Amino acid sequence: MAISELAYVHPDARLGEGVTIEAFAYVGGDVEIGEGTWVGPHGVILDGARLGRHCRVHSGAVVAGIPQ
């Protein structure tokens, strides 16, 4: 797991193995992020979101809920 010192990850977020969170990204509370997922710079994962394995959240994207 690699989390930038410039990112915010809520203490209640659950991150799988090999997750990468880039600078200025935001991960809210009650979030699940599957293994191998990458969250780019300024990516936002809002409270309660669920991401599966090997997802890519590109720069500036906002994810809420459960994407399909």
Steps between C-alpha positions, in 0.01 A plus 500: 500500500630845410329810639640844425576716803295768323184286476222470760369154588231478769601262782185289438581439132583139412773465236602175332855389428691691236273808506667824390367840611671795328559856624199717591255209469218471755358172633200540729366287783333160462673453163617165362771496233597165348851371446714653228282809459664832409357839603664782306590852613196698619279191470210502747333191647199614702365344820345156455646431153602148401766435236596154378841361413737658248293816444646828371368831633658767283604851599210716614240221486236476773354161599192458719302188583570176314611556136373252242 
